Amino acid sequence: MRQGRISRHGVLPKRIATISVHTSPLDQPGAGDAGGMNVYVLETARRLAASGVAVEIFTRAVSSELPRVVEVEPGVLVRHVTAGPYEGLSKDDLPAQLCAFTAAVLRTEAQHDEGWYDLLHSHYWLSGQVGWLARDRWGVPLVHTAHTLAKAKNASLAAGDSPEPRARIIGEQQVVDEADRLIANTDTEAAQLIDWYDADPHRVVTVPPGVDLDTFSPGDRLAARRRLGIRPDALVLLFVGRLQPLKAPDVLLHAVAAMDAGLAERVEVVVVGAPSGSGLAEPEALMKLAGELGIAHQVRFCPPAGRRKLVNYYRAADLTVVPSHNESFGLVALESQACGTPVVAAAVGGLPTAVADGSTGLLVTGHRTADWAAALSGLLLDPGRRAGLAARARTHAEVFSWRHTADELLRTYRDVLAEYRRPAAVRDRA
């Protein structure tokens, strides 16, 4: 194995193979299977490259028109791997394509000098399966980030949603057992890995995700509303994310319908997102629900937006609402707070870390309509309290930067490389 670059803190990798099988970091978040993980992979890759660590991201090609390799910026490559049909495959179909995907990854490495990659970092359990095999073939350590865990999702299913299959739970367990380091987004997720998957605590490291503090920043609310065509006097509740039962946009609609009529008529709900691959989140169904609740004239459905436009949605909103049944972290909550907009979120998963309850937003326990209606109504009727939350939101978000996330990943890479390169007998005694 070649020697990586030496820093004053130890050995750093020269080049990382990042595996993201089911979704490309180049995809628009908020639709299909694209979400916070896409943002995480791309933003950390950029910061790692800025630190002198090259990152090559392997993802499945979903179109024959995609170039085989895309240079996002110096030091960051995205490699589109052909594995199965380009279109028509859901995430549930992908386990059958892992052999083809893995072969392509191994073939790419074989075209370079031995030791081309110093380390593997896989994202989501499907990628972990690929990373596990490549790790053994290349003789390099595997770092894995789950992003979501099947057991956690199954413990808090939305009504009518399908549980994650046993095959995924088995696959996750295999990756947990094999990975040299497991990156958890929060201490809660770290505890789940240890308690539910029997992970070795020594191999679990908590590294919170970050937010692009340059792009997501406070701005003129009225100007943002003019750009989006939103009434200047409206009370705006914003939902951003995939339209699927897990994200629970229906909870927001039911809450607005349950508000006092005088307040509800002043509310405008803006939903930014598109269906996921679950099949249970047809946008027409959400539109139909708004009609049944008598609030269709107050709900605006908008397609997923790029970061520059998304900033305007956050700035235009009085509150961002994140009613998910489960979130490994909740990047939407961070982005909103970075723009100075308070968040009302479910007290699940990583959201209690992303949102400072009572300081930058509110956390709601459970998904009862009455509780959500009361939490949202209380803040909408109290502009002074909203202003206080907004004033503290940016400061809280500044604790979470992608630079900090990348630095913690580099620290983890350094530690695992040092441990991996020790003689086996020494590792066994450690």
Summary of the structure (lengths in Angstrom):
residues: 430
radius of gyration: 22.0
end to end distance: 22.0
largest distance: 72.5
contacts: 1523
relative contact order: 0.13
helix: 45%
strand: 19%
